């Protein structure tokens, strides 16, 4: 999702939350989506619920400072855009993208609001996206949206914390072990400020 679409998602979800039109709370996702307990049992073994993965599992490349949080990119030469929040790696002639967003959220905005709006805005995404549950990253609970298939790999973790909407998005040209490894390494490197 490009930064313009991400910004629209933040604004729309914040407005929905501010005017009480959300219709669901953090712990009450829409019916077909997994419950919090189901999601936590389906997390990949390499994902640490507390965000305390071993140092070998933590990205050690350039640091990205998103204000509310910072995280590291995987090793390699990354081109940074959008004030450093969009990172592009073209080591194999295809573009691998890691994006971060941290913006002020209106009071009442929930995790469910942000996840629902993201799915609505990305309804025609290839591979198709779906909300798979919740995950805790460095002690903060958030939603997970994923898409896997021949068209690529998409993983998004987002939350609302300390008055901010926060999102980390991974969009890679292949659904592979490297895509999953990079996602896990970056999420393990998150530090809240």
C-alpha positions in Angstrom: 0.0 0.0 0.0 1.5 3.4 -1.0 1.9 6.2 1.6 -1.0 8.1 0.1 -3.3 5.1 0.6 -1.9 4.5 4.1 -2.6 8.1 5.0 -6.1 7.8 3.7 -6.6 4.7 5.9 -5.3 6.5 8.9 -7.6 9.5 8.4 -10.6 7.4 7.6 -10.2 5.0 10.5 -9.5 7.9 12.9 -12.7 9.7 11.8 -14.7 6.4 12.1 -13.4 6.0 15.6 -13.9 9.6 16.6 -17.6 9.6 15.5 -18.4 6.2 17.0 -19.2 4.6 13.7 -16.8 1.7 14.2 -19.3 -0.9 15.4 -16.6 -3.2 16.9 -13.9 -3.0 19.6 -10.3 -4.3 19.6 -11.3 -7.6 21.1 -14.3 -8.1 18.9 -13.2 -8.5 15.2 -15.8 -9.1 12.5 -17.3 -12.7 12.6 -15.1 -14.5 10.0 -11.9 -13.3 11.6 -10.0 -15.4 14.2 -10.3 -14.5 17.9 -7.4 -13.2 20.0 -6.8 -16.7 21.5 -6.9 -18.4 18.1 -4.5 -16.0 16.6 -2.0 -16.3 19.4 -1.9 -20.1 19.0 -1.3 -19.8 15.3 1.7 -17.4 15.5 4.8 -18.7 13.8 7.2 -20.4 16.2 9.9 -17.7 15.4 7.6 -14.9 16.5 8.1 -14.0 20.1 5.0 -12.7 21.8 7.1 -10.4 23.9 9.3 -9.2 21.1 12.3 -10.6 22.9 13.7 -12.8 20.1 17.4 -13.8 20.3 19.9 -11.4 18.8 20.4 -13.8 15.8 16.7 -13.2 14.9 16.9 -9.4 15.0 17.5 -7.3 11.9 20.9 -5.6 12.1 20.8 -3.2 9.1 20.0 0.6 9.1 17.7 2.0 11.8 14.4 3.6 10.8 13.1 6.2 13.3 9.3 6.6 13.0 9.0 8.9 16.1 6.9 6.6 18.3 9.0 3.6 17.5 12.2 2.6 15.7 13.1 -0.6 14.0 16.0 -2.0 12.0 16.0 -3.1 8.4 17.7 -6.4 7.3 21.3 -6.1 6.2 21.9 -4.7 2.8 21.7 -1.5 0.7 18.3 0.1 1.2 17.0 3.2 -0.6 14.9 5.3 1.8 12.0 7.5 0.8 9.1 9.3 2.6 11.4 10.7 5.2 13.1 7.4 5.7 9.8 5.5 6.4 9.7 3.7 3.1 12.6 1.3 2.4 13.3 -0.2 -1.0 15.7 -3.1 -1.6 16.5 -4.1 -5.2 19.2 -6.7 -4.7 17.7 -9.1 -7.2 16.2 -6.7 -9.8 12.8 -6.8 -8.1 11.7 -4.3 -5.5 11.3 -5.4 -1.8 9.5 -2.8 0.3 9.3 -2.2 4.0 7.2 0.7 5.2 6.4 2.3 8.5 3.7 4.7 9.6 3.2 6.4 12.9 0.6 9.2 13.0 -1.7 10.8 15.5 -5.0 8.9 15.8 -8.3 10.5 16.9 -9.6 9.4 20.3 -11.7 6.3 20.1 -9.8 4.8 17.1 -9.3 1.1 17.6 -7.1 -1.7 16.2 -10.2 -3.1 14.6 -11.0 0.2 12.9 -7.6 0.5 11.3 -7.5 -3.2 10.2 -11.0 -3.0 8.7 -10.3 0.2 6.7 -7.0 -1.2 5.4 -8.8 -4.3 4.1 -11.5 -2.2 2.5 -8.9 0.1 0.7 -6.9 -2.9 -0.4 -9.8 -5.1 -1.5 -8.3 -5.8 -5.0 -4.7 -6.5 -3.7 -2.9 -9.4 -5.3 -2.3 -11.6 -3.4 -5.6 -11.3 -1.7 -5.4 -10.0 1.9 -7.1 -11.2 5.0 -6.9 -10.4 8.7 -5.4 -13.4 10.5 -5.5 -12.3 14.1 -3.5 -10.4 16.7 0.2 -10.4 17.5 2.2 -8.7 20.3 5.4 -6.8 19.1 7.7 -5.6 21.8 4.9 -5.7 24.3 2.3 -3.9 22.2 -0.7 -5.9 20.8 -1.7 -5.3 17.2 -3.6 -6.8 14.3 -2.1 -8.9 11.5 -3.1 -8.7 7.8 -1.5 -11.2 5.4 -1.5 -12.2 1.8 0.5 -15.0 0.3 0.6 -16.4 -3.2 2.3 -16.4 -6.6 1.9 -12.6 -6.9 4.1 -12.1 -3.8 4.1 -11.7 0.0 2.3 -9.1 2.1 2.4 -8.8 5.9 1.1 -5.9 7.9 1.2 -5.4 11.6 -0.7 -2.4 13.1 -1.9 -1.0 16.4 -3.1 2.1 18.1 -1.0 3.0 21.1 -0.3 6.2 23.1 -2.6 8.2 20.8 -0.9 7.1 17.6 -1.8 4.7 14.8 1.3 2.6 14.0 1.7 0.3 11.0 4.6 -1.8 9.7 4.1 -3.1 6.2 6.1 -5.7 4.3 5.5 -6.1 0.6 7.8 -8.5 -1.3 7.8 -9.9 -4.8 8.0 -13.5 -3.6 6.3 -15.6 -0.9 9.5 -17.2 0.4 11.5 -18.1 3.5 13.5 -14.9 3.0 10.3 -12.8 3.0 9.2 -14.4 6.3 12.7 -14.2 7.8 13.0 -10.5 7.0 9.5 -9.8 8.4 10.4 -11.6 11.7 13.8 -9.9 12.0 12.3 -6.4 11.6 9.4 -7.0 14.0 11.9 -8.4 16.5 13.9 -5.2 16.3 11.1 -2.8 17.2 11.8 -0.4 20.1 9.1 1.9 21.4 10.2 5.4 22.3 
